[in-house]
Amino acid sequence: IYYRCHEDKPVLHVKYYVTPGDRRTLIKDVKEAGLVLYEYYLSLVSKGEQLITDSDTARHFGWDVPKAKRLRQNLTKAGWFRSESFTYSGGRKGITYYLGKEAVMLGANGNWTGKP
């Protein structure tokens, strides 16, 4: 992760990838479709400010919405994905996505938060 400032506009750059070991574990935990969904979520997060929805996911893959929801729930149950909604003072809302076993675990324990 690194920041680059260009013309007074800071940009966050993040390199996301799945290691071969994580890939094998994901397939064991959530099967191949779950791995594909996880990698899709990584691609969305790398673009920044992307809202993850079951309907958009279903449309992207040509799935029905219940399948996208079931696969997301499988990732969540297996500890690979977590989303957390919050509200700033003043009423502005936000959402933090945790991707990966370590991020989900740390986020769930309150040891790390994606809130600014």
Residue, then its C-alpha position, 0 to 999 in steps of 0.5 A: i500500500y502506498y500513497r502518491c500525490h499528483e496535482d495535489k490529489p492524493v491517491l491510494h494504490v494497493k496491490y491485491y492478490v491471492t497467494p497459492g496457499d490462500r487460493r487452495t484454502l479458499i477452494k477448500d472453504v468455499k469451493e471454486a465459485g467462492l474463490v471467483l467471488y473473493e477475487y472479484y471483491l478484491s478487484l472492486v476494492s482495488k478500484g476504491e469507493q466501490l459498493i459491493t451488492d449481491s445484485d451487481t455481483a449477480r449481474h457481473f457473473g450472470w448469476d441469479v441474486p440468491k446465488a450471489k448472496r449465498l456465496r457471499q454468506n459462505l465467504t462470511k461464514a468461512g471468515w474471508f469477508r466481512s462488511e461493517s456499516f457505520t455512521y459518522s457524526g452528522g449522519r453521513k454513512g459509510i461501509t468498511y469491507y474486510l477481505g482475507k482471514e487476517a483482516v476479518m479477524l482483526g476487524a471483528n476483534g476491534n483491533w483494526t478498523g478501516k474507518p478514517 
